[in-house]
Amino acid sequence: MLINNEDIVIVELPTYLAALNAFRLYRPSLVGVPIDDNGMRTDVLEQEVKRMVKGGKRVKLIYTIPVAHNPAGVTLSIERKKHLLEIASEHDILVIEDDPYSHFVYDEGVDVTPLKTLDKEGRVVYLSTLSKILAPGLRIGWIAGNKILIEVFERAKQSTDLHTSTLCQFIAVEAIKRGLVDRTIEKARIVYKRKRDVMLAALEKYMVKGSWWSKPIGGLFLMLRLPSNEIDTRELLPKAVEAGVAFVPGAAFYADGSGKNTMRLNFSFPRPEEIEIGIKILSEIIKKKLS
């Protein structure tokens, strides 16, 4: 509803691949801003926005996953959250805040303040879902935002799918009322934290020297970058699958086409012992490729 052909859309580098795919249907100009351990580099964001404004262009929106980022698992610091909103306000830019994972933050002292709660101008559109905190098959999400925008989104959705399943909505309401969602989050957070720790330890133990990986404070994923730019993880994937290990090639998460030597690893589904075995197998495949 927001994007027209050649509109400028700013995303994190890397970012959620399904969001990129959804945006690309409308042929925007995607601009990537790198992330680090504290989330989106808002200093780079400011430079990019000023550069485009100076060139007579207007940025339509900024898409961000500020807490427990997908695919990297990092979180935007409170200082950067405020800075991002200052930039958006100065240049009249909408902000799309995607928040599927903030209930799964595993480290103490991490700021999980939603951008929406800092929004004084109604420019943040907040998205979240039950699919991560209750059941993957329960495809119910929600949007919080400016009333005028929400009315437009509602009409657009109605023309797309007529209506979200009433049965699924009743299931969701009962799960919330009975405290099932809260209990599921509490249990899952403990399980996911253990699995994350196992994956990080296995990477330290087995992964080839020179590799880099994110240290997720939350979420379900981490990003691994291999030491050689000559490796394309899309070509590596069939060999890994044949050996019993799967990953998502990282290039799909990069709006600028980079990231060919990266991959997203998921730690939520496998058992802890499978995670260690999987990382060991993956490391052996990478070593053979590099030799």
C-alpha positions in Angstrom: 0.0 0.0 0.0 2.9 2.4 0.6 5.3 1.6 -2.2 5.2 2.9 -5.8 7.6 2.1 -8.6 11.1 3.5 -7.9 10.2 4.7 -4.4 13.2 4.7 -2.1 12.9 2.1 0.7 15.7 1.8 3.3 16.4 -1.6 4.8 19.0 -3.1 7.0 21.9 -5.0 5.5 21.1 -7.9 5.8 17.4 -8.0 6.5 14.4 -10.4 6.4 14.3 -11.9 2.9 10.5 -12.3 2.8 10.2 -8.5 3.3 12.6 -7.9 0.5 10.6 -10.2 -1.8 7.3 -8.4 -0.8 8.8 -5.0 -1.5 10.4 -6.0 -4.8 6.9 -6.8 -6.3 6.4 -3.0 -6.5 9.9 -2.3 -7.9 11.2 0.2 -5.4 14.8 1.4 -5.1 16.2 -0.5 -2.2 19.0 1.1 -0.2 20.8 -1.0 2.4 22.3 0.3 5.7 24.8 -2.0 7.5 24.2 -3.4 11.0 26.6 -4.2 13.8 26.2 -5.6 17.3 24.0 -2.6 18.2 21.7 -2.9 15.2 21.3 -0.6 12.3 24.2 1.9 11.8 22.1 5.1 12.2 25.1 7.2 11.5 25.3 5.6 8.0 21.5 5.9 7.8 21.7 9.7 8.4 24.5 10.0 5.7 22.5 8.0 3.2 19.3 10.0 3.8 21.1 13.4 3.5 22.8 12.2 0.3 19.5 11.3 -1.3 17.8 14.4 -0.1 20.7 16.5 -1.5 20.1 14.7 -4.8 16.5 15.7 -4.9 15.1 12.4 -3.9 12.7 11.5 -1.1 12.8 8.4 1.1 9.4 6.7 1.3 10.0 4.4 4.3 12.5 2.7 6.5 12.0 -1.0 7.3 13.7 -2.3 10.4 13.7 -5.2 12.8 15.0 -3.4 15.8 14.8 -6.1 18.5 16.2 -9.7 18.0 16.9 -9.0 14.3 16.3 -11.6 11.6 18.7 -12.9 10.4 21.5 -11.5 12.7 19.8 -11.6 16.2 21.2 -8.2 17.2 19.2 -5.4 18.8 19.1 -1.7 18.1 20.4 0.3 21.1 18.1 2.9 22.7 20.4 5.7 21.5 20.1 4.5 17.9 16.3 4.0 18.2 16.0 7.7 19.2 18.4 8.7 16.5 16.5 6.7 13.8 13.2 8.5 14.8 14.9 11.9 14.8 16.1 11.2 11.2 12.6 10.0 10.2 11.0 13.1 11.7 13.5 15.6 10.1 12.9 14.1 6.6 9.3 13.0 7.0 9.9 9.3 6.5 7.5 6.4 7.6 9.1 3.7 9.7 7.9 0.0 9.5 8.9 -1.8 12.7 8.8 -5.6 12.4 8.7 -7.2 15.8 8.2 -11.0 15.7 11.0 -11.9 18.2 11.2 -9.4 21.1 9.7 -11.9 23.5 12.8 -14.1 22.9 15.6 -12.0 24.3 18.1 -14.1 26.3 20.7 -11.7 27.8 20.3 -9.3 30.7 20.3 -5.5 30.2 19.1 -5.6 26.5 16.8 -2.7 25.6 13.6 -4.1 24.1 11.7 -0.8 23.9 9.6 -0.8 20.7 10.1 2.1 18.4 6.3 2.6 18.4 6.4 3.5 22.1 8.9 6.3 21.3 6.8 7.6 18.4 5.3 11.0 19.0 4.2 11.7 15.5 2.4 8.6 14.3 5.0 7.7 11.7 5.8 4.2 13.0 3.8 1.3 11.8 4.3 -1.7 14.2 4.0 -5.3 13.1 3.9 -8.5 15.2 2.6 -12.0 15.1 1.5 -15.1 17.1 3.3 -17.4 14.8 6.6 -17.3 16.8 5.1 -17.0 20.4 2.3 -19.5 20.2 2.3 -21.8 17.1 4.0 -21.5 13.7 0.8 -22.7 12.0 -1.3 -20.0 13.6 -0.8 -17.3 11.0 -2.3 -14.3 12.8 -0.5 -11.0 13.1 -1.4 -7.5 13.9 -0.6 -3.9 13.0 -0.5 -0.8 15.2 -0.3 2.6 13.6 -1.9 5.8 12.4 -5.7 5.4 12.1 -5.8 6.6 8.6 -3.1 4.1 7.5 -4.8 1.3 9.3 -8.1 1.9 7.6 -6.3 1.7 4.2 -4.5 -1.5 5.2 -7.7 -3.0 6.3 -9.4 -2.4 2.9 -6.3 -3.7 1.1 -6.3 -6.9 3.2 -10.0 -7.4 2.6 -9.5 -7.2 -1.1 -6.7 -9.8 -0.9 -8.1 -12.5 1.3 -11.6 -11.3 2.3 -11.2 -12.3 6.0 -8.9 -13.9 8.4 -10.2 -17.3 9.7 -12.7 -16.7 12.5 -11.8 -20.0 14.0 -8.1 -19.1 14.2 -9.0 -15.7 15.7 -11.1 -17.4 18.4 -8.2 -19.9 19.1 -5.9 -16.9 19.5 -8.2 -15.0 21.9 -8.7 -18.1 24.1 -4.9 -18.7 24.1 -4.3 -15.2 25.3 -7.1 -15.2 27.9 -6.0 -18.5 29.4 -2.4 -17.4 29.7 -1.2 -20.0 27.2 0.8 -17.5 25.2 2.7 -16.3 28.2 3.4 -19.8 29.4 4.6 -20.8 25.9 6.9 -17.8 25.7 8.4 -18.6 29.2 9.1 -22.2 28.3 10.4 -21.4 24.8 12.8 -18.7 26.0 14.6 -21.2 28.2 14.8 -23.8 25.5 15.9 -21.4 22.8 18.6 -19.7 25.0 20.2 -23.1 25.6 20.2 -23.9 21.9 21.7 -20.6 21.1 24.5 -21.1 23.6 25.2 -24.6 22.2 25.4 -23.2 18.6 27.8 -20.4 19.6 30.0 -22.8 21.6 30.0 -25.2 18.6 31.0 -22.4 16.2 33.9 -21.5 18.5 35.0 -25.1 18.7 34.6 -26.2 15.1 34.2 -23.4 12.6 37.1 -22.5 10.3 39.4 -19.8 11.3 38.7 -16.3 9.9 34.9 -16.9 9.9 32.7 -14.3 11.6 29.3 -14.9 13.1 26.8 -12.6 14.9 26.2 -13.1 18.6 22.4 -13.0 18.8 21.0 -11.5 22.0 17.6 -13.0 21.0 15.5 -14.4 18.2 16.0 -17.7 16.5 18.9 -17.2 14.1 22.5 -16.1 13.6 24.5 -15.0 10.6 27.7 -16.7 9.6 30.2 -15.1 7.2 33.0 -17.3 5.7 36.6 -16.1 5.4 36.7 -16.1 1.6 34.7 -13.9 -0.7 35.2 -16.6 -3.4 32.8 -19.0 -1.7 29.1 -18.8 -2.8 27.0 -20.5 -0.1 24.3 -21.2 -2.7 26.7 -23.6 -4.3 27.7 -25.0 -0.9 24.1 -25.8 0.1 23.5 -29.0 -2.0 26.6 -30.6 -0.5 25.5 -29.6 3.0 22.1 -31.0 2.5 23.6 -34.2 1.2 25.6 -34.4 4.4 22.4 -33.8 6.5 22.8 -30.1 7.2 20.6 -27.3 5.9 21.0 -23.5 6.0 19.7 -20.5 4.1 22.3 -18.9 1.8 22.9 -15.4 2.9 22.8 -13.4 -0.3 19.0 -13.5 -0.2 19.0 -11.3 2.9 21.1 -8.5 1.2 19.3 -5.9 -0.8 22.5 -4.9 -2.6 23.3 -8.5 -3.8 26.2 -8.9 -1.6 26.6 -11.5 1.2 27.3 -14.4 -1.1 29.8 -15.9 1.4 27.2 -15.7 4.3 24.5 -18.0 5.6 21.7 -17.9 8.1 21.7 -20.6 10.8 18.6 -21.5 12.8 18.9 -22.9 16.3 15.2 -23.1 17.4 14.3 -26.5 15.8 17.2 -29.0 16.2 18.0 -30.7 19.5 21.2 -29.4 21.2 23.2 -32.5 20.3 22.1 -32.1 16.7 23.2 -28.5 16.6 26.8 -29.5 17.6 26.9 -32.3 15.1 25.5 -30.0 12.4 28.1 -27.3 13.0 30.9 -29.9 13.0 29.7 -31.3 9.6 29.2 -27.8 8.2 32.7 -26.8 9.2 34.2 -29.9 7.6 32.4 -29.1 4.3 33.7 -25.5 4.4 37.2 -26.7 5.1 37.1 -29.0 2.0 35.9 -26.1 -0.1 38.6 -23.8 1.1 41.4 -26.4 0.7 
